[in-house]
Amino acid sequence: MLKRYTVLCHDGLHSNPYPEEPSADNQADTLEGARALFRRWLRDSGNDYTRAEGYGQPFADIVYTASWDGTSYGDVTGGDGVERLERGPRGGIVRNSF
């Protein structure tokens, strides 16, 4: 069963040109659930550490699952995304609207 949001996690160090399709591992019913999924991913993937100046921080784009067309979620940063989460400089999560 598809949930409302899909969370697209990125390590911030490498480009990720192909978005992951919706799966049981990257979906949440609520924005709070999506934020918790990102926190879990940071810990489980080993990306929960402070990086040196000049290196990208891990981030996640929260998108509507219904936007998936088999290739993409639309123009995520141009208005089709819900919000971007980024690991903050002191370990917290910074939320940014698109």
C-alpha positions in Angstrom: 0.0 0.0 0.0 1.4 3.4 -1.0 1.7 6.0 1.7 1.3 9.8 1.2 5.0 10.8 1.2 8.2 9.4 -0.2 11.5 10.4 1.4 14.5 10.6 -1.1 17.7 10.4 1.0 21.0 11.6 -0.3 24.5 11.5 1.3 25.3 15.0 0.1 28.6 13.9 -1.3 27.6 12.2 -4.6 25.0 13.2 -7.2 22.0 11.0 -7.4 20.5 11.5 -10.8 17.8 8.7 -10.6 15.2 9.0 -7.8 14.2 5.8 -6.0 10.7 4.6 -6.7 8.3 4.4 -3.8 8.9 1.4 -1.6 8.1 0.2 1.9 11.5 1.5 3.1 11.1 5.1 1.9 7.5 6.1 2.6 5.6 7.7 5.4 2.0 8.7 6.1 2.8 12.0 7.9 5.5 14.7 7.7 6.6 13.8 11.2 7.0 10.1 10.1 9.0 11.3 7.0 11.3 13.3 9.3 11.7 10.3 11.6 12.6 8.2 8.6 15.3 10.6 7.6 16.7 10.6 11.2 16.8 6.8 11.1 18.5 6.8 7.7 21.2 9.2 8.9 22.0 6.8 11.7 21.7 3.6 9.8 23.6 4.7 6.8 26.5 6.2 8.7 25.8 9.7 7.5 25.1 11.2 11.0 28.4 13.0 11.5 29.7 16.5 11.2 31.5 17.1 7.9 34.4 19.4 7.3 33.7 22.8 5.8 33.1 22.6 2.0 31.6 19.1 2.0 27.9 18.7 1.4 25.6 17.7 4.2 23.2 14.7 3.9 19.7 15.7 2.9 16.3 14.3 2.0 13.6 15.6 -0.3 10.1 14.8 0.8 7.8 14.4 -2.1 4.2 13.2 -2.7 4.2 9.6 -3.6 1.3 10.1 -6.0 3.7 12.3 -8.1 5.8 9.2 -9.1 5.3 8.6 -12.9 7.7 5.7 -13.2 10.7 8.0 -13.9 10.5 11.0 -11.5 8.5 12.9 -9.0 8.2 16.0 -11.2 10.2 19.2 -10.5 11.0 18.6 -6.9 12.8 21.8 -6.2 10.6 23.8 -8.5 7.4 23.3 -6.6 6.4 19.6 -6.7 8.4 18.8 -3.5 7.0 19.2 0.0 10.2 20.1 1.9 13.9 19.4 2.1 15.5 18.1 5.3 19.2 18.6 5.9 21.5 17.5 8.7 22.3 20.6 10.7 25.8 21.6 11.7 25.2 20.5 15.3 23.4 17.2 14.4 19.9 18.5 14.3 17.5 18.5 11.3 17.0 21.7 9.4 13.7 21.9 7.5 13.5 24.0 4.3 10.4 24.6 2.2 10.6 24.5 -1.6 
